Amino acid sequence: MNNIQYVAPQSIDEAVAAMAAANGTGRVLAGGTDLLIQMRAGVVSPGIIVDVKKIVEMTTIDETSGGYRIGAAVSGAVIGEHARLKKAWPGVVEAINLIGSKQIQGRASAGGNLCNASPAADSVPALVAAGAIVTVQGPKGRRDVPVEKIHAGPGRTTLQPGEIVVSFTLPARPAGSSDAYLRLIPRTEMDIAVVGCGVSLTIQNGTCTAARVGLGAVAPTVLLVEDAAKALAGSRLDDKALEAAAAACRAACKPINDKRGTIAYRTKIAGVLLKRAAGIAAERAGRK
């Protein structure tokens, strides 16, 4: 194994400087649940590991104008224990808490799950449905990016050299709003999603006034399915609207055949999960 440098900066500026100096060989260590496995498998061989667990902004959860800012290195376990966040965004929290086992959740972060860039990442469809904004910082400064714009393909992101994901911002919730995330897996626990679906809704007087839908494991990147959201918005979530949204999800699918599922199966399940997740989100939002 090559010699590897290790640094544990105290600030984001220091972390960015270390990543920039590495000339593309730097890797961020947030939880390490993906990075260490990749290193042992010889998939990556970093010149420097930048441990961001000592950076306050990246390891805290803050309430901001009715919304939430979640540091990219906050563990799933800490997120799952945050009562107010869980009440406001139950779908986001349950999606993040599906990353690995209880032991893994003590280290794994939503930031790492995003940057690993798996099309089947559990946290990402829920964050897409939530309209989460990712704050990224690099040598050229700081920028905000919709979470659905981060993935470029399996294992690839749109992050520029030296950039790191700092945090996620979830918007304030209007009254009558909630969300849900569902996935289908071959086993009952700790498996990779065959399909994952996140739905966020606002319900006013029985009518859906706003919606977002995120779909995972059915394309090279997690999808924002705008046509599904349009089918739900303005409806009373009746069977016709739900079927139209399910059809939009099926139409958006560009899956592969593999040992976990066929193209036809994944496509069908995308519609099924949309209907179920929308129903759960609506009940949480207090639909009468």
C-alpha positions in Angstrom: 0.0 0.0 0.0 1.2 3.5 -0.8 2.0 6.0 1.9 -1.1 7.9 2.8 -1.2 11.2 4.6 -4.0 11.8 7.2 -5.2 15.2 8.4 -8.0 16.2 10.7 -8.7 19.9 10.0 -10.6 22.1 12.4 -12.2 24.3 9.6 -13.7 23.9 6.2 -11.1 26.3 4.7 -8.4 23.9 6.0 -10.2 20.9 4.6 -10.6 22.5 1.2 -6.9 23.6 1.2 -5.9 20.0 1.9 -8.1 18.6 -0.8 -6.9 21.1 -3.3 -3.2 20.4 -2.5 -3.8 16.7 -3.1 -4.3 17.3 -6.9 -7.2 14.9 -7.1 -5.8 12.2 -4.8 -7.6 13.4 -1.7 -10.6 11.6 -0.1 -12.9 13.0 2.5 -13.4 10.8 5.6 -16.8 11.5 7.2 -17.8 8.0 8.4 -15.5 5.9 6.4 -18.1 3.1 5.8 -17.6 3.4 2.0 -14.1 4.7 1.8 -12.4 2.1 3.9 -14.1 -0.7 2.0 -13.1 0.8 -1.3 -9.5 1.2 -0.1 -9.3 -2.4 1.0 -10.7 -3.6 -2.3 -8.1 -1.5 -4.2 -10.8 0.6 -5.8 -9.3 3.9 -4.5 -5.8 4.7 -3.3 -5.9 8.2 -1.8 -2.7 10.3 -1.4 -4.3 12.0 1.6 -7.3 11.4 3.8 -9.1 14.5 5.1 -11.1 13.7 8.2 -13.9 16.2 8.6 -15.4 14.9 11.8 -13.7 17.7 13.8 -15.3 20.5 11.8 -18.3 21.9 13.8 -20.3 23.1 10.7 -20.1 19.7 9.2 -21.1 17.8 12.4 -24.1 19.7 13.7 -27.8 20.2 13.0 -29.2 23.7 13.2 -32.7 25.1 12.8 -32.8 27.9 10.3 -35.9 30.1 9.6 -38.2 27.1 10.0 -36.0 24.7 8.1 -32.9 22.7 9.0 -29.2 22.8 8.1 -27.6 19.3 8.5 -23.9 19.0 8.4 -22.7 16.6 5.8 -20.8 14.5 8.3 -23.6 14.2 10.9 -24.1 10.5 11.5 -27.4 8.7 10.7 -27.7 7.8 14.4 -27.6 11.5 15.4 -30.1 12.5 12.7 -32.4 9.7 13.9 -32.4 11.0 17.4 -33.3 14.6 16.5 -37.0 14.7 17.5 -37.9 18.0 15.8 -36.2 17.1 12.5 -37.9 13.7 12.5 -41.3 15.4 13.0 -40.8 17.9 10.2 -39.1 15.5 7.7 -39.9 11.9 8.7 -39.2 10.5 5.2 -35.8 12.0 5.1 -34.9 10.7 8.5 -36.2 7.2 7.8 -34.3 7.1 4.5 -31.0 8.1 6.2 -31.6 5.5 8.9 -31.8 2.7 6.3 -28.1 3.2 5.5 -26.5 0.0 6.9 -26.9 -1.5 10.3 -27.2 0.3 13.7 -23.5 0.1 14.0 -22.9 1.6 10.6 -25.4 4.4 11.4 -23.1 5.5 14.2 -20.6 6.5 11.6 -22.3 6.8 8.2 -23.5 10.2 7.0 -25.9 11.5 4.4 -23.0 13.4 2.9 -21.0 10.3 2.4 -24.0 8.5 1.0 -24.5 11.3 -1.5 -20.9 11.5 -2.6 -20.6 7.8 -3.0 -22.9 8.4 -5.9 -24.7 5.1 -6.0 -28.0 5.2 -8.0 -29.5 3.1 -5.2 -28.4 5.4 -2.3 -31.3 5.4 0.2 -30.9 9.0 1.4 -30.9 10.7 -2.0 -34.4 10.1 -3.3 -35.8 11.4 0.0 -33.6 14.4 -0.1 -34.6 15.1 -3.7 -38.3 14.8 -2.8 -37.6 17.2 0.1 -36.1 19.8 -2.2 -32.8 19.8 -0.2 -30.1 22.2 -1.2 -26.4 21.1 -0.9 -23.8 23.6 0.2 -20.5 22.9 -1.5 -17.2 24.6 -0.8 -14.0 24.5 -2.9 -11.0 26.6 -3.9 -13.3 28.9 -5.9 -15.6 29.5 -2.9 -19.0 28.3 -1.8 -22.0 27.5 -3.9 -25.5 26.0 -3.3 -26.7 23.1 -5.5 -30.0 21.2 -5.6 -29.3 17.7 -4.4 -30.5 16.2 -7.7 -27.7 18.0 -9.5 -24.8 16.4 -7.6 -24.8 12.9 -9.2 -23.3 12.6 -12.7 -23.5 8.8 -13.0 -22.7 5.7 -11.0 -19.8 6.6 -8.7 -19.4 10.1 -10.3 -20.4 13.5 -9.0 -20.5 17.0 -10.4 -18.1 18.2 -7.6 -15.2 20.2 -8.9 -11.5 19.4 -7.9 -11.0 20.3 -4.3 -14.7 20.7 -3.5 -16.4 19.1 -0.5 -20.0 18.8 0.5 -20.5 21.0 3.6 -24.2 20.6 4.5 -27.8 20.0 3.4 -30.5 22.6 3.9 -34.1 21.4 4.2 -36.7 24.2 3.7 -39.4 25.3 6.1 -42.5 23.2 6.0 -45.9 24.7 5.2 -48.8 23.5 7.4 -50.2 20.2 6.2 -46.9 19.0 4.8 -45.0 15.7 5.2 -43.0 13.1 3.4 -42.2 9.4 3.2 -39.6 7.1 1.7 -40.1 3.5 0.7 -37.7 1.0 -0.9 -37.9 -2.6 -2.1 -35.1 -4.9 -1.2 -34.5 -8.6 -1.7 -34.0 -9.2 2.0 -35.7 -7.8 5.0 -32.7 -5.7 6.2 -29.4 -4.2 5.1 -29.7 -4.7 1.4 -29.4 -2.5 -1.6 -32.6 -1.0 -3.0 -34.1 -2.5 -6.1 -36.2 0.6 -6.3 -36.4 3.6 -3.8 -39.1 6.3 -3.8 -39.4 9.5 -1.8 -42.5 11.7 -1.9 -43.1 15.0 -0.2 -46.6 16.6 -0.2 -48.5 19.6 1.1 -52.2 19.0 1.7 -54.7 21.8 2.1 -58.4 21.1 2.6 -58.0 17.7 1.2 -56.2 18.8 -1.9 -52.6 18.3 -2.7 -51.2 21.8 -3.4 -47.5 20.9 -3.8 -45.5 17.7 -4.4 -42.0 16.4 -5.2 -41.0 12.9 -6.1 -37.5 11.3 -6.0 -36.8 7.9 -7.6 -33.7 5.8 -7.0 -32.1 2.6 -8.4 -33.9 2.9 -11.7 -31.5 5.1 -13.7 -27.8 6.0 -13.7 -28.6 8.8 -11.2 -31.4 9.4 -8.7 -34.3 11.1 -10.5 -36.5 14.1 -9.7 -39.7 13.0 -11.4 -41.5 16.3 -12.2 -44.3 14.8 -14.2 -45.2 12.6 -11.2 -45.3 15.7 -9.0 -47.5 17.5 -11.5 -50.0 14.6 -11.6 -50.3 14.8 -7.8 -50.5 18.6 -7.4 -54.0 19.9 -7.7 -55.6 16.5 -7.0 -57.2 15.0 -4.0 -54.9 12.1 -4.4 -57.6 10.0 -5.9 -56.9 6.8 -7.8 -56.7 8.6 -11.2 -54.1 11.1 -9.9 -52.1 8.3 -8.2 -52.1 6.2 -11.3 -51.0 9.2 -13.5 -48.2 9.8 -11.1 -47.2 6.1 -11.1 -47.3 6.1 -14.9 -44.9 9.1 -14.9 -42.5 7.2 -12.6 -42.6 4.2 -14.8 -42.0 6.4 -17.9 -39.0 8.0 -16.2 -37.3 4.7 -15.4 -34.1 3.7 -17.3 -33.0 0.7 -15.2 -30.7 -2.2 -15.9 -31.2 -5.9 -15.6 -29.1 -7.4 -12.8 -29.4 -10.1 -10.1 -31.6 -7.9 -7.9 -34.2 -7.2 -10.5 -35.1 -7.0 -14.2 -35.9 -3.9 -16.1 -39.6 -4.8 -16.3 -39.8 -5.6 -12.6 -38.0 -2.4 -11.5 -40.3 -0.3 -13.8 -43.4 -1.8 -12.3 -42.3 -1.4 -8.7 -41.5 2.3 -9.2 -45.2 2.9 -9.8 -46.2 0.7 -6.9 -43.9 2.5 -4.4 -45.0 5.9 -5.6 -48.6 5.1 -4.7 -47.7 3.7 -1.3 -45.2 6.5 -0.4 -47.7 9.2 -1.5 -50.4 7.6 0.7 -48.1 7.5 3.7 -47.0 11.1 3.2 -50.6 12.2 2.9 -51.6 10.5 6.1 -48.7 12.1 7.9 -49.7 15.5 6.5 -53.1 15.0 8.2 -55.3 14.4 5.2 -59.0 14.3 6.2 
